[in-house]
Amino acid sequence: MKKMNKLIYVVWMFLLLIAACEVDDGDSDAVEFTPKLGTANLALINTLTDIDDAGFTTVDIYADEIKVMTEVAFGAATQGYIPYEFPQGTIFRAVQGGEAPVYLSNPIPGIENNIINNTVAQLLPDDHNAPLQGQLKDGASYTVALLGNVNSIGFETFVMVEDDLTPPASGSKVRFLNASIDNCVFNSCLANFSVNGMDLGVSDWGNQNGEPAFSDFIEMAAGTLDLLITDPTDDTELFNGTVDVTAGEIVTIIFMGDTFSTTADEGLQLSVFRH
């Protein structure tokens, strides 16, 4: 009987010790190991080319530990924005599609499946959300695009911008993203974009020259837009085409694809993301 009482006493002491070790955060809510600071709205676009020849067929995109795009191919995008509860210091990762993420400090071919990762601090301007540089804003909307050619060129990166979703006063709002790596190989990485003869400004592929990857939004009449894309350093024509926009729309026109990819349907082309 004494042995039984002693055993019960030991069990109770053990339970009391566990209870004493629980974290008390001053309220009845469960303690979060990764506290969330707010909710941002994310639009994501994948323009990564030439992945088939690199040994995989799709890409997973993570915001911190959350998979926000699953097994997507070239040209895939979210349907508008997705809400994301963010912690401090968000990081975006592209991983070979359908695989559990493996990140090594010293990557080993065939084991490391992380394609590229970039922090918000790397992707947004130094004065974004000052004095909390490197931090997303609660309630803000952002577009994040994955750029690059995996196999024949082997260079990938994310680009990101905070979106001004103020409705256009009339007509539509249009901006441009240069997501084609061709001009980085052949010339300057810069692309100048004009619509119906109106200059929309310069887009810098992957911020390689320190200029923004996304041009500013410009309001213009709705309808069929005649696009001309040139290299601003020598006026070489890179591409031309047409895009239809309707009244009230806010759109990002994306120049993507490349001539180096051996995968079908990954040549130079235009795509439209409708915010």
Salt bridges, closest charged atoms under 4 A:
ASP60 OD2 - LYS67 NZ 3.70
GLU162 OE1 - HIS128 ND1 3.52
GLU162 OE1 - LYS137 NZ 3.15
ASP163 OD1 - ARG175 NH2 2.70
ASP163 OD2 - HIS275 ND1 3.97
ASP164 OD2 - LYS173 NZ 3.85
GLU249 OE1 - ARG274 NH1 2.83
